[in-house]
Amino acid sequence: MSDKKKPDVIIIDPESKKQTEQQKKPVTMGERMRHVVTLALFCVFALLVGIATGCLDALFGIILLKVSDIRESFPYWLIPFLPAAGLLLYFMYDRFGKETKEGMNLVFGQAQNSKTNIRLRLIPFVTLSTWITHLFGGSAGREGVAVQIGGTLGSFASRYIDKRHADAKRVMTIAGMAAGFAGLFRTPMAAVFFASEVICAGRLEVNALLPALIAAYVASFVSGLLGLERFTFDLGIDVELSPVLIAVLCMSGILFGIVGGGFAFLLRLAKKKLAVLLKNPYIRIAAGGAFVSVISLLLYSGRYSGLGTNLINDALAGNVYYYDFILKFILTVVTISVGFQGGEVTPLFAIGATLGAVIGIIFNLPVVLFAALGYAAVFGSATNTLIAPMFIGIEVFGYRYTPYFFAVCALAYIFNGNNSIYSKQRKITIRHA
């Protein structure tokens, strides 16, 4: 019997095992030179992907804001037609874009080295369908489009490198995802970490770090140059720690984690249950659209339609209803689960900000601080990411509040139940010996 002690924890991760085996082999000078040339190619293509993604993000984002303005000006003329818009969207995908219907799942597949390729037609399909969703009052986001644009372009670019590097598709897709997120939100640091950690919860894709960094900063710069504005907000307060504040911060982090994780869980459950209850996809999207449009019109003429930026602004001003986060939560789950396009991140910002504002009001603490913390933490807990939400809070609201974002986002991540809005997100499995 061997005297060697067995390890207490075994991390079951094929990619890590493959990398460890490769590291054991001696590296020759020729291999080092090939590595340098390949890295240079990654950087060049990351630059090109960043430029292209920044341009498309700017086009998409600017038109989306104009579309939202039109809906807000004529809510009673447009929101009632959301069911009809849903029928049009499903027909469009069913007739002309079946291979693009999976959307984010296709992008995640590319980042996980799937053998199938994404067709470039995904970009116009997801862009147009998201504009339609927002024009007629669906409660959806926009990051899904941006990440799909960047991921598709990155995957396409990898075809010119894949003969030199086995993980070219993974690296360039992640770089493209970072470019998409950064080009739309203009938060490149958060974008790099989001793309690097969202593919596999609990692990950073460090091999893609340099291309992601280049693509993200270039895309953010280009989209800004083309007129897409960045959302920033100066909290303008000095925070003094006290036992009460520490206790409420801890409670808030846990609550943000439960709400974000609950959103991801219920979104997955709603998709599954609705597919069984309403097997015909045309009936499903029309019924869901009717529900969302009726509720939206009955409640404050579309207050809960679209991205939810109006709710974010109200939350930061302390002008919220106690049930704002609940209604935005429900309408977003229904909108996405029945088949409308867009994303979940901006609605998650709104859900978190309004919930945080309510916590601040209840405990008579700085409302603007808790709205900002909820903005970042609920996003992180719903996407099952840790570092990205910290950085998005820092980039949007200021570096001086870093300790608060760190603590609250960490607690939210711990208490999210390991749920994610992305069904293809992998999780490292740990087995105790």
N, C-alpha and C positions, 0 to 999 in steps of 0.2 A: 504494500500500500504506500502510495506517495506521501511524503511529508509536506508537500506543498499545500498551502492553504488556498482554498477556492475563493474567488472574488465574491464579495457580498452583493455587488450589483453588476448586471450584464446589460449593456446597452445594445439592443438589437436594431442595427441600422446598416443595411447593406452598403450604402454609399460610404459611410465612415470606415467600414471594414475594407472596402476596395481601396480607399485612400491610404489606409495604414499599410496594406500589403505593398502598394506602390512605393511608399516611403522607405521600405526596407531595401529596395534595390539601389545599387550605386548609380550615381548620375554622372554621365560622361560629358565632356566638353561640347560635343555635338548636340547632345540633348539640351544643354543649357542654352546654346545659341538658338536652337529651334524654339525653346520656351520664350526667349526674348523677342524673337520675330513674331510669334503667335500673340504675345502680350501686346506688342505694338499694333498688330492687326485688330485685336479687341478694342484698343483705345481709339483707333481711327474709325472703326465701325460704330463704336459707342458715340463718338462725336457726331457722325452722320445721323444716327438714330435719334440723338438728342435734338438736332436741328429740325429733322422732319417731324418728330413728335411735338416739339414746341410749336411749330407752325399749325399742325392739326389741332392741338389742344386749344390754341388761341382762337382758331376758327370755330371750333365746337363750343368753347366756353362763352365767347362773346355773343354768338347767336342764341345760345341757351338763355342767357340773361335777358336778351331782347324778347325771346319767346315767353319767358316768365313775366316780363312787364306787360305784354299783350294780354296774357291770361288774367293778371291782376286788374287790368283795366276793364275787362269784359267777362267777369266770372260767370254771370248768369247766361251768357251767350255761348260759352265754351265748355264749362265743366259738365253740363248735362250730356254732352256728346262723348264722354270718356268711354262708355261701353262700345259705341260704334268705332271709336279709335282703336280699342282693343281688338275688335274683329278684323279691322284693317291690318293691324300689326301681325296678328297670327297668320292671316292669309298671306301676307308678304313673305314671312319666314317660311311658311309651309310650301309655298309655290316656288320661291326663288332662292331661299337661303337655308335649306334644311341643315346643311353642313356647318352653319354658323350659329345654330340655335343654342348650343351649349355655352357660348359666351366665355365667361370667366373660367369655366372648367377646361376649355380648350387651352387657355393661356397657362393655367396651372399644369396641364399635361405637358406642355412644351418645356416648362421649367423643371419638370420631373423626367425629362428625356423621353417623352412619348415618341413613338415612331411616326405617328401621323403629323401632318403639317397643317397649319392654319392658312386658309385662303385669305388673300388680301381683301376680298369682298366683305369680310366681317366688319371692316372699318366703316364703310358707308351704311351698312345695315344697322349696326348698333348706334351709330350717330343719329341717323334719321329717326329711328324708332324711339330714341330717348327724347329728341325734340318733340315728337308727337305726344309721348307720355306727359311731358311737362306742359305742353300747350293746352291739353284738355284736363289738367288738374290731378294727375296721378301723384301720389306721395312717394317720391323716389329721389335718388341722389344722382351723382354724375361721375364719381370716381371709377365706376365700373367701365364706363366708356373710355376714359383716359387711360386706364391700366390696360384695357384690351387693345387700344390703339398702339400704345408703346410696346406691349408684349408681342403683338402681331408683327410690327416692324422689326423688333429685335430678333424674333424667330426667323423672319425672312432673311435678315442680314446674316444670320448664322450659317446659311447655306454656302456662303463664300469662305467659311473658316472651318467647317466641320471635318474636312479631310486632314486638317492639321491638329485638331484638338477634339477628343472624344466628347467633352462636355460643352462644346461650342453652343449648342442649342440652349442648354440650361443657362449658361453665363449670359448670353445675349438676350434671352427672354427676360431674365431678371433685370438686366440693365435697361431694357425697354420698359418694363413695369415701373422702375424707378423714374424713368424719364416721363412716363405718362402721369404719374402722381405729382411729380414736381412741376411739370408744365402746367397742370391745372390749378393746383393749390399754391404754387410758388413757395413751397417749403422743402427745399432740396435735401436737407439733413434728415428730416422725417421720412422723405421719400426713399432715400437710400436704405434706411433701416427697415422701413415697411416692406420693400421688395426683398430684402435679404432675410427677414425672419418670418414672413407670412407663409412661405412655401412649406416649411416644416417647423411646427411650433417647438420652441426650445432649442433651435439651432440656427446660427447665422451662416448664410452662404458666403463665406469670406472669399472664396475663389472669384466671386463676381463683384467684389467690393470696388476695385478700381474702375472697371467699365461702368458700373452703376453710378459711381461718384461723378464721372465725366458726363454721362448721359443726363443725369438729374440736374446738374448745375447748368449745362448747356440748354436743356429744355426750359428750365425756369427763366433763364436769361432771354431766350428767344421769344417765349410767350409774353413776357413782360415788355419786350421791345415792340411787339405787335399790338400792345394795348390791353392785354389781360391783366387786370388789377389784382394785387395780392391783398387778402384780408388780414389786417393786423389791428390790434386793439390795446391801447395802453390802459392797464388797470388803474394806474395812478394812485395806488394806496400803499401805505407802509403797514406791514403786518407784524404784530407783536405776539409771540407765542404765549399761551396761557394753558393751564390744565383743561379748561373748557374747550378751547380751540383745538388742542391736540386730540381730545376725545371725539369731537365732532368730525375732525379730519379722518380719523380712523374709521368711524362709523360710515362716513361718506364713501370712503374707498371701498369698503365692503359692499355697500348698497349699490354703488356704480358697477361693481363687478357682477353682482346678482342681476341687475337690470340688463347690462350688456350681454351677459351669458344667456339670460332668459330670452332676450331678443333673438339671438342666434338659434337657440333651441326651438323656440316657437316658430321661427321662420322655416326651419327644416321640417318641423312637424306639420305645419300648415300646407307646405308643398305636397307632402306625402298624403295627408288626409283629403285634401281637395282633389288630388288626382284620382282618389278612389270614389269620393262622393259625386264628383262631376267629371266623369270620364271623358266626355266630349270637350276638347280644349277650347272650342269656340264658345260653348256655353259657359265654361269655367271663366274665361277672361271677360266675357260680357257681364256675367253675374257679379264678378269681383269689381269690375268697373262701375256697375250700377250702384253697388254698395258704397264704394268710395265717393262717387259723385254726389249721392244723396246726403251722406253724412257731411261731406265738405260744404255743401250749399246750406244745409240746415245750421251749421256751426260757423258763424262769423264769415260767411261769404268766401270760403276758400282759405281760411287762416292756416289750415293744416295741409294745403296742397303744395306740390312742388318740393323744392329743396329744403325749406324750413329756415332759410336765412332770416326771414322776418322774426321767427321765434328766437333765434340766436340773439338778434339785436334787442328784442324785448327782454330777454333773460339778462343780458348784460346791463340793461337799464333798470332791472328789478320790476318790470311791468309784465308779470305773468299770472296765469290762472293756475291753480293747484293741479288741475287735470290736464294741462297742456302736454306734458310728456307722455301721459297715458294714451291720449288720442292720437298723437303723432306716431307713437309706437304701434298702435293697432292698425292705423291706415297704411303705414309703410309695410308692415307684414303682409297685409292683404294685397296691396298693389304689386309687390314683388312676387308673392307666392302664386298669384294667378297668371303671371306671365308678362307683365309690363316690364319695359327695359329701363335701365338707369343705373342704379347702385344703391348702396345703403349708407355710405359713410357720412354724407352731409346730413341726412335725417338723424343719424346717430349723434352727430355734433349737436343738433337741435334738441334731441331727447335728453342728452346729458346736460346741456346748458340750462334747460328749463327745470330739470330735476334739481340741479345744483342751486339754482336761484331759489327754489322752494325751500331747500334745506337752509340756506342763508337767512331767508325771511323767518322761518320757524324759530331758529336759534338766535336771531338778532345778531348775526355775524355778517361780515362783508359779503353782500350778495354777489357782487361782481367777481370776487375771488372764487366762490364756490361754483358760480356759473362757468367760469373758465376751467376749473378743475373737472367738472362734469363733462364739459365739451371734449376734453382730451381722454378722460378715463373710460367713459362709456364706449367710445370708439375703440380703444385698446382692448377692452374686455370682450367686445363683440367680434373683433377680428383675431383674438387670441394672440396679441402681440404685446410686448413689454416696452421696448425701447422707442419705437416709432411714436406712440402717443405722448411719451415724455417730451420728445423733441418737437412734436407739433404744438404742444402747449407752450414750449419755450419760444419757438419761432413766431408764434402768433401773438402771445401775450407778454413776452419779455423774459430775459435771462434771470432777473432778480428773484423770480418765483420758482426757480429750479428745484429747491428742496421740497416744496409743496407738491409739484407735479411728480417728482420722483416717488415720494411716499404714497400718494393717493393712487397713482397709476400702478405701482407695485402691488398694492393691496387689491385693486380691482382685478389685476391679472391673476392673483392667487385665488380669488373667490369667484372666478367666472365659470367654474365647473368644467374647464377645458373645452368649452364650446367655441365654435367659430361660424361665421356667416358663410365661409367658403368650404363647401362640402369636400373639396379635393385637397384641403390642407392635410398634410401628413403630420403625425405626432410620433415622437420618439417613444418607443415602448421600453420600459425598464422592468426587468424581471429580477426578483430577489432569489438568490441561489438557496 
